[in-house]
Amino acid sequence: MIEVLNLGSVGVRVYALAALAAAAGAGCFSSGDRPDYVPPQPPGPAQIDLTVSHQRIDGFGASSAWTASNLSDTLADQFFSPDTGIGLSLLRVQIKPDGTTTELATAKKAAARGVKVWGAPWSPPAEWKSNGMTTTGGSLLDDHRQDWANRLAAFATSMAAEGIPLVAISAQNEPNYTASWDTCRYTPAQMVTFVRDFLGPALAAANQNVPVMAPETQGWDGFGSFANALMADSVATGMLGPLAMHHYAGAPYDYAPAKTAGKVLWETEVSDDKVNKTLDTTMDSGVRVAAMIHDNLVKGGVSAFHYWWLMPGSGDGNGALAANNALLPRAYVMGNWSRFVRPGFVRVDATPAPQDSVNLTAFVDPAGTRVVLVAINQLTNERSQDFVIAGGTVAQFVPWVTATGQNLQAQSPVSVTGGAFTYTLPGRSVTTFVGDVTP
C-alpha cells in the first residue's frame, strides 16, 4: 500500500505536458466546444498546516424520525460508539404535532453513548394551520403562534426530565418546501417573528436554556434569504444557536454573516436519493456521500453534517445509513470522519484537491495533540498521494480504510519522515489517517 513518489519539478512538467498533449489531441481546447474546460490537475503534494484553523466541529449525525423509534443495542453501538462503531455524535429526533416524540428509546440509547440530541418539528397541529392539515404545506395561524411555541418549549422540558437535555430545537423543518408529508411554510419574515417573539421567549419562560436552530431550509439555495432576515434582527440572532440548512438543492458556500455574528453552520439533512433512488449498497454511494461531506466542510464551513435516516423506511432507496439491519458503505464512510473527528476538533488548512478526483480534509483535537486526515479517492484505480505536514511533528499515522470489502478497517502504520509521507489510496475509497503530535 505504501510507495515513494517524488515527481520533482521535471516530473510535474512532463506529466502536465502529456496531459496537455492528450487534451489537445482529443480536441478539448476548442473554445467553441469547451470554453469551460479545465485540464486535470497533475498530482502534487497535499500540504497540511496544523497552525491555520478554520471551523470548530460539533459532530456528525442522522435522524431517527419515523423509522428508528427503538434501536437495538447492537445497532446503537454500531451507529454511536466511537470505539466499536462509526461514532455518530448527533441525533435528530422528530417533534410530533402533539409535542411528543416516538423516538425516546433511541434517544436514550444514543445519549447513554455520549450523543447530543436535538429536536425538529415537521408541522404544528392541523387545527393551528391555515390549510387545516398537518400535510401539504399550509402555514401556522397567527392566533396559534404562542400555543405552538409553548408546545415546543414543553417538549424541551419533557426531554430534559428524561435525562436528555436538547442541544438545540429547530423552529421548523424545511419552511420553504411543500410535500405530501407533514410540512409547514414560513416566509423569512414570519420565521424571524416566530423565533424572536414566540419560540425564544417560550423557551426562556420554561427555564430551558436551549438555543433555537433556524432556518433548516430544504437546500443551500434557499438558505440565504432566511438566514439574512434572521441575521438582520439582533434580538432574533441572540436567540439562535446553529444556522442550519439541508443539502437537497444548491451548493455549499461561505456564508460570511454567520462568522461575523459568531454563529456556526450545521448541515442537517441530505441523502443519496438526489443522485440515485434505487438502493445502492456499494462504494459508489459511499464516495458520493464522502464528496457531500467534504464539500459541506470545506466550501460551506459547516460545523456539523447530518445524513437523513439511520434506518430505512418502507421502499426507501438511499435515504438511510443502513439496510436489512446492517450498516451500508456510506455509513462507514461517515465513520471515516465521525469516529475520529470528535466534537471540539478544529478543521485546519489542507490542500482540498491535491490531484484530480482526490480530496482532503484535516483536523486537530482541542489539545493540539492528535491529527486526523481524511482523503477521498473518487476514481476506480488506486492513486499515490504525497502528504506534507507543517506546524507540528507526527511520527506515524494509522490509516483506516473504507473501500469495497473494507469497512473502516485499520491498516499498518505509516512512518512520517521529515514531515512527509506517501500513501497509495485504494480505488473508490475513503482513508482516515490518525496520528499523534510528538513534543
Order of alpha helices (4+ residues) and beta strands (2+ residues): alpha-beta-beta-alpha-beta-alpha-beta-alpha-beta-alpha-alpha-beta-alpha-alpha-beta-alpha-beta-alpha-beta-beta-beta-alpha-beta-beta-beta-beta-beta-beta-beta-beta-beta
